[in-house]
Amino acid sequence: MIKDYRPRVIWHILDTDNPPQIPDHKIFVGSGKRLLQKLAFGLIPSFVQRKLHQNPSKSNKLHPTAYLDGLRGVASFIVFMGHYTEETLGWYTEPYGAYEDGAPSSLLQLPFVRVLYSPRPMVHIFFIISGYVLAYKPLKQIHSQQLSALTITLSSSVFRRALRLFLPSLITMFVMALAVHFDLSDDRFAPSFFTLSDQMSHWWDTCWGLLRASWAVNDLSYPQPEYNPALWTIPVEFAQSMILFITIIGLSRCITIVRFLMLASIIAFCFFGGQLFTVEFLGGMFIAELTLLQDGSLFTPTSSPTLLPKYDSEELRHKIKECPRIRHYGTKAFWIMNVICGLFIASWTNNHANEVWGIRFFDAHTPEPYHGQQVWFCLGAFQIVGALTQLKFLQTIFNTPIPQYLGNISYALYLVHNLCLTIMEPRVNPYFYRYFGNTTSLGRHLTWVGGLAVYLPVIICVADIFWRAVDTPTVKFARWLEAKCIMTPKKT
């Protein structure tokens, strides 16, 4: 007897005289099981889903600036690490060897190492990368004289920018408002109201406050958004994006050297005028312009050993051959020193900077009209991003799978990590304090590592889900809405 492997539906169609009798409860249970399986599979992070699929995934070719996505992902991860460390073990934000509170300092507090949990410099890296990425395509079109395509690109960017930035942010605050109201999250950032309607009214007012802060541009006197203070960067991103688009369109018809000089003049004017975030966005545009010029071989050496003229002296010929190599290694050393200096500045402690070697020198020589660390974070971020565009071995590091994955979920990770921490920390940290303690060096290290072991997988999973369920659909929705709203050109 040959077993019939035909699907049940096909068998039912072909054999209408003897349809299979399937009990209703089995159909219900089978449908429910499949639904639960789909839900469970959807909760698994995307990189695990790809591993579970037996079909080999197609190799995704990285775009030319993918390494900046990797840097943005690592920076977003460091923001999470910083907020976690500050709230769990505030001692680690102090300088090494000072304010130890009964236990010796940790190696985690040493310069360069502490960059792992220094969130403040990362914000400036975000802004420079945003300026670079937003300007990259329009500048390519300017270089190729595609001015008609440029207007379409900038029009699309302006149309979609607010939705791209604010819609996921408002959804995040909505979830956090519900968490606060139902006592799932503590109320360290926002008050809890007795009725849900009052809570939603407060959330709505907070949303409007976040939107109104876009008018401030560089003025941070607006109160930090309740429910998620990390969202103070979103209005800055939006306002500076608009300034960037205006600058691009205003300089689009200039010849390259004039555009360079005018852009540099605008950046200098903003810097000495105290408009630091504008400096970072326009500085990202400046780095993008330099990168495009390098790709066009304007700055690449043209000398080649095969094209050298025949000199009488072999020693002279050898020296000429060595010149490009010396210039190459000298340039490489220059950019490596920039990375080292940028990372040292990023090691700036939250407090008592005047007691840290090197940092107190920078702090004492802060240029007017700035005060403290912010301007130095800006300059250090320029050193890091600029060096990354020049050092191929660093680009290779940030093009590896982990930084690229963090780059994919970077915005979601930035938005949801505070939500997860406010829910988990009040419930989990007391256990670590009880069993490991936080008064000894060993206890603090065990508490710090133990908290990471618990929080990190959860936060990555939540960020991955938010990326797939909110962030990516927001991008698609903005494109769909734009397609519905734009005018179609009339046929002549």
C-alpha positions in Angstrom: 0.0 0.0 0.0 1.4 3.4 -1.0 1.0 6.1 1.6 -0.8 9.2 0.4 1.3 12.2 1.1 -1.0 14.7 -0.5 -2.0 17.7 1.7 -5.3 17.4 3.5 -6.9 20.2 1.6 -5.9 18.7 -1.8 -7.2 15.3 -0.6 -10.4 16.9 0.4 -10.9 18.5 -3.0 -10.1 15.4 -4.9 -11.9 12.9 -2.8 -15.2 14.7 -2.3 -17.1 11.5 -1.6 -15.0 10.7 1.5 -14.0 14.0 3.2 -11.8 13.6 6.3 -13.7 14.1 9.5 -11.6 16.5 11.7 -13.1 17.3 15.1 -13.7 20.9 15.8 -11.7 21.0 19.0 -8.6 19.7 17.1 -9.0 22.5 14.5 -9.2 25.0 17.4 -6.3 23.6 19.3 -4.2 23.3 16.1 -4.9 27.0 15.2 -4.1 28.1 18.7 -0.9 26.2 18.7 0.2 27.7 15.4 -0.6 31.2 16.7 1.4 30.6 19.9 4.3 29.3 17.9 4.3 32.4 15.7 4.1 34.7 18.7 6.9 32.8 20.4 9.0 32.9 17.3 8.3 36.7 17.0 9.7 37.2 20.5 13.0 35.7 19.5 15.7 38.2 18.4 16.1 38.6 14.7 19.6 37.2 14.5 18.4 34.0 16.3 15.5 33.7 13.8 18.0 33.8 10.9 20.0 31.0 12.5 16.8 28.9 13.0 15.9 29.2 9.3 17.5 26.4 7.4 17.7 28.3 4.2 21.1 30.0 3.9 20.6 33.8 4.2 21.8 35.9 1.3 24.9 37.9 2.1 24.0 41.5 2.5 26.5 43.8 0.8 27.4 46.6 3.1 27.0 50.1 1.8 30.1 52.4 1.7 29.3 54.1 5.1 28.2 51.0 6.9 31.0 51.4 9.4 29.3 54.5 10.7 26.2 52.5 11.4 28.4 50.1 13.4 29.8 53.1 15.3 26.3 54.4 16.0 25.3 51.0 17.3 28.3 50.7 19.6 27.6 54.3 20.8 24.0 53.4 21.6 25.1 50.4 23.5 27.5 52.5 25.5 24.6 54.9 26.4 22.8 51.9 27.9 25.9 50.8 29.7 26.4 54.3 31.1 22.8 54.7 32.4 23.0 51.2 33.9 26.3 51.9 35.7 25.3 55.3 37.0 22.1 54.0 38.5 23.6 50.7 39.8 27.1 51.7 41.0 27.6 55.5 41.1 31.1 55.0 42.4 32.3 54.0 39.0 31.6 57.4 37.6 34.1 58.9 40.0 37.9 59.3 39.1 40.1 56.4 39.7 41.7 56.5 43.2 39.2 59.1 44.6 35.9 59.0 46.4 36.1 55.2 46.8 33.6 55.1 49.8 35.3 52.3 51.7 36.5 50.1 48.8 39.5 50.4 46.4 38.8 51.8 42.9 38.1 49.5 40.0 40.1 49.1 36.9 36.9 50.0 35.1 37.5 53.6 36.3 40.7 54.0 34.5 40.9 56.3 31.4 40.0 54.6 28.1 38.4 51.7 30.0 35.7 53.9 31.4 34.6 54.8 27.8 32.7 51.6 28.0 30.1 53.3 30.2 30.5 57.0 29.3 27.2 58.0 27.6 27.7 61.7 27.4 30.3 61.8 24.6 28.3 59.3 22.6 25.5 61.8 22.1 28.0 64.1 20.2 29.0 61.1 18.1 25.4 60.6 17.3 25.0 64.1 16.0 28.1 64.1 13.8 27.1 60.8 12.3 23.6 62.1 11.6 25.0 65.1 9.8 27.3 62.9 7.8 24.6 60.3 6.8 21.9 62.9 6.0 24.3 64.9 3.8 26.0 62.0 2.1 23.5 61.3 -0.6 22.7 65.0 -1.4 26.4 65.7 -1.7 26.9 62.9 -4.1 24.1 64.3 -6.2 25.7 67.7 -6.0 29.0 66.3 -7.2 27.4 64.6 -10.1 25.3 67.7 -10.9 22.0 65.9 -10.4 20.3 69.0 -9.0 16.8 67.8 -10.0 17.3 64.6 -8.0 18.8 66.6 -5.2 15.5 68.6 -4.7 13.6 65.3 -4.6 16.0 63.8 -2.0 15.8 66.9 0.2 12.1 67.2 -0.1 11.7 63.5 0.9 14.0 63.9 3.8 12.2 67.0 5.2 8.8 65.3 4.8 9.8 62.1 6.6 12.2 63.4 9.2 9.6 64.3 11.9 7.8 61.0 11.6 11.1 59.1 11.7 12.2 60.7 14.9 9.1 61.5 16.9 6.6 58.6 16.2 8.8 55.9 17.8 9.6 58.3 20.7 5.9 59.0 21.4 5.2 55.3 21.3 8.0 54.6 23.8 6.7 57.3 26.2 3.2 55.8 25.9 4.4 52.4 27.0 6.4 53.9 29.8 3.3 55.9 30.9 1.3 52.7 31.1 4.2 51.0 33.0 4.3 53.8 35.5 0.5 53.9 36.0 0.3 50.1 36.6 3.3 50.1 39.0 5.4 48.0 36.6 8.0 50.8 36.5 9.2 53.1 39.2 8.3 56.8 39.1 11.8 58.2 39.1 11.2 60.0 35.8 7.4 60.7 35.8 4.7 60.8 38.4 2.1 58.1 38.7 -1.6 59.2 38.6 -4.6 57.6 40.3 -6.7 57.3 37.1 -5.6 56.1 33.7 -7.1 59.2 32.0 -5.0 61.5 34.2 -1.9 59.4 33.3 -2.7 59.7 29.6 -3.4 63.4 29.9 0.1 63.8 31.5 1.6 61.7 28.7 -0.1 63.9 26.1 1.3 67.0 27.7 4.7 65.5 27.8 4.5 64.7 24.1 3.6 68.2 23.2 6.5 69.4 25.4 8.9 67.2 23.4 7.6 68.5 20.1 7.8 72.2 21.3 11.4 71.7 22.3 12.3 71.5 18.6 12.0 75.3 18.5 14.8 75.6 21.0 17.4 74.3 18.5 20.5 74.6 20.8 18.8 75.9 23.9 18.4 73.0 26.5 16.5 75.1 29.0 13.5 73.1 28.1 12.8 70.5 30.9 13.9 66.9 30.1 11.0 64.9 28.7 9.4 62.9 31.5 9.0 59.1 31.2 12.3 59.0 29.3 14.9 61.8 29.8 17.1 60.3 27.1 14.7 61.7 24.5 16.0 65.2 25.0 18.2 64.5 21.9 15.2 64.0 19.6 14.1 67.6 19.2 17.8 68.6 18.8 18.1 66.0 16.0 15.0 67.3 14.3 15.9 71.0 14.5 19.5 70.5 13.4 18.4 68.2 10.5 16.3 71.1 9.2 19.3 73.5 9.5 21.4 70.9 7.7 19.0 70.6 4.8 18.8 74.4 4.4 22.6 74.6 4.3 22.8 71.9 1.7 20.3 73.5 -0.6 21.8 76.9 -0.1 25.3 75.7 -1.1 24.2 73.2 -3.7 25.1 75.4 -6.7 28.4 76.6 -5.5 31.6 75.2 -6.9 33.5 72.8 -4.6 36.1 75.2 -3.2 33.5 77.9 -2.5 31.2 75.4 -0.8 34.1 74.3 1.3 35.0 77.8 2.4 31.5 78.9 3.1 30.7 75.7 5.0 33.8 76.1 7.1 32.9 79.7 7.7 29.4 78.8 8.9 30.8 76.1 11.2 33.3 78.6 12.7 30.6 81.2 13.1 28.4 78.7 14.9 31.3 77.5 17.1 32.2 80.9 18.4 28.6 81.7 18.7 28.0 78.8 21.1 25.8 76.8 18.7 27.6 73.5 19.4 25.0 71.0 18.0 24.8 72.9 14.7 28.6 72.7 14.6 28.3 68.9 14.9 25.7 68.4 12.2 27.4 70.7 9.7 30.7 69.2 10.7 29.3 65.8 9.8 28.5 67.3 6.4 32.0 68.7 6.1 33.5 65.2 6.8 31.1 63.7 4.2 32.3 66.2 1.6 35.9 65.3 2.3 35.2 61.6 2.0 33.5 62.0 -1.3 36.4 64.1 -2.6 38.8 61.4 -1.5 36.7 58.7 -3.2 37.0 60.8 -6.4 40.8 60.5 -6.1 41.3 64.3 -5.7 43.5 63.7 -2.7 45.1 60.3 -3.6 48.7 60.3 -4.6 49.3 59.9 -8.3 52.9 58.9 -8.2 53.7 55.3 -9.0 57.0 53.5 -9.1 56.4 52.5 -12.7 55.9 56.1 -13.8 59.0 57.5 -12.1 61.5 59.1 -14.4 64.9 57.5 -14.8 67.3 59.1 -12.4 71.1 58.6 -12.6 71.3 58.0 -8.9 69.7 54.8 -7.6 69.7 56.2 -4.1 67.6 59.2 -5.3 65.1 56.9 -7.0 64.8 54.8 -3.9 64.1 57.9 -1.8 61.4 59.0 -4.2 59.8 55.6 -4.1 59.8 55.7 -0.3 58.0 59.1 -0.1 54.4 57.8 -0.7 55.0 55.0 1.9 56.3 57.5 4.5 53.4 59.8 3.8 51.0 56.9 4.2 52.4 55.8 7.6 52.6 59.3 8.8 49.0 60.0 7.9 48.0 56.8 9.6 49.9 57.6 12.8 48.2 61.1 12.8 44.7 59.6 12.7 45.5 56.9 15.3 46.7 59.7 17.6 43.4 61.4 17.0 41.5 58.3 18.1 43.6 58.0 21.2 43.0 61.7 22.1 39.3 61.4 21.4 38.9 58.3 23.6 40.9 60.0 26.4 38.5 63.0 26.2 35.6 60.5 26.3 37.0 59.2 29.6 35.9 62.5 31.2 34.5 61.7 34.6 31.0 62.9 35.6 32.3 64.8 38.6 35.6 66.1 40.0 37.3 66.5 36.6 39.7 69.0 38.1 41.3 66.1 40.0 42.1 64.0 36.9 45.4 64.3 35.1 45.0 65.6 31.6 41.3 66.3 32.0 41.9 69.2 34.4 44.2 70.7 31.7 41.4 70.6 29.1 38.8 71.8 31.7 41.0 74.8 32.6 41.4 75.8 28.9 37.8 75.5 27.8 37.2 78.1 25.1 34.6 80.8 25.5 31.6 80.8 25.5 31.6 77.2 26.7 31.9 75.8 30.2 33.0 72.3 31.2 33.1 69.1 29.2 30.6 69.6 26.4 32.8 71.4 23.9 35.6 68.9 24.5 33.2 66.0 23.9 32.4 67.7 20.6 36.0 68.0 19.6 36.8 64.4 20.7 33.8 63.1 18.7 35.1 64.9 15.6 38.5 63.2 16.2 36.9 59.7 16.5 34.5 60.0 13.5 37.1 61.7 11.3 39.7 59.1 12.0 37.2 56.3 11.4 36.6 57.6 7.9 40.4 57.4 7.2 41.5 54.2 9.0 40.5 51.1 7.1 41.3 48.7 9.9 38.8 50.5 12.2 36.2 50.4 9.4 36.7 46.7 9.2 36.1 46.3 13.0 32.8 48.3 12.8 31.7 46.4 9.7 31.7 43.1 11.6 28.3 41.4 12.5 27.9 42.5 16.1 28.5 46.3 15.5 26.3 46.1 12.4 23.5 44.4 14.3 23.8 47.0 17.1 23.6 49.6 14.3 20.3 48.1 13.1 18.7 48.3 16.5 20.6 51.4 17.7 17.6 53.7 17.7 15.3 51.1 19.3 18.0 50.4 21.9 18.4 54.0 22.7 14.6 54.4 23.1 13.7 51.3 25.2 16.7 50.8 27.5 15.4 53.2 30.2 12.0 51.5 30.1 13.6 48.1 30.8 15.9 49.5 33.5 13.1 51.2 35.4 11.1 48.0 35.4 13.9 45.6 36.3 16.3 47.4 38.5 14.0 48.0 41.5 13.2 44.2 41.5 16.6 42.7 40.7 19.2 45.1 42.2 18.2 44.4 45.8 19.1 40.7 45.3 22.5 41.5 44.0 23.1 44.0 46.9 22.0 41.3 49.4 24.0 38.4 48.1 27.1 40.2 46.7 27.0 43.5 48.5 28.1 46.9 47.2 30.6 48.0 49.9 33.5 45.9 48.8 35.5 45.8 45.6 34.6 42.2 44.8 30.9 42.8 45.7 30.7 45.8 43.4 32.2 43.9 40.5 30.0 40.9 41.0 26.9 43.2 41.2 27.9 45.0 38.0 28.6 41.9 36.0 25.6 40.1 37.5 23.3 43.0 36.5 24.6 43.0 33.0 24.0 39.2 32.7 20.4 39.7 33.6 19.6 43.1 32.0 21.5 42.9 28.7 19.7 39.9 27.1 16.3 41.3 28.1 17.1 44.8 26.7 18.5 43.4 23.5 15.4 41.3 23.0 13.1 44.2 23.7 15.1 46.5 21.4 15.0 43.9 18.7 11.2 43.5 19.0 10.7 47.3 19.1 12.9 47.6 16.0 10.8 45.1 14.0 7.4 46.2 15.4 7.8 49.9 15.6 11.0 51.4 14.2 11.0 49.6 10.8 7.2 50.0 10.2 7.6 53.7 11.0 10.1 54.1 8.2 7.8 52.2 5.8 4.8 54.2 7.0 6.6 57.5 6.4 7.5 56.4 2.8 4.0 55.2 2.2 2.5 58.5 3.4 4.9 60.5 1.3 4.0 58.5 -1.8 0.3 59.2 -1.1 0.9 63.0 -0.6 3.3 63.9 -3.3 2.2 65.3 -6.7 2.8 63.2 -9.7 4.3 65.1 -12.6 1.9 65.9 -15.5 2.5 64.3 -18.8 3.2 66.8 -21.6 
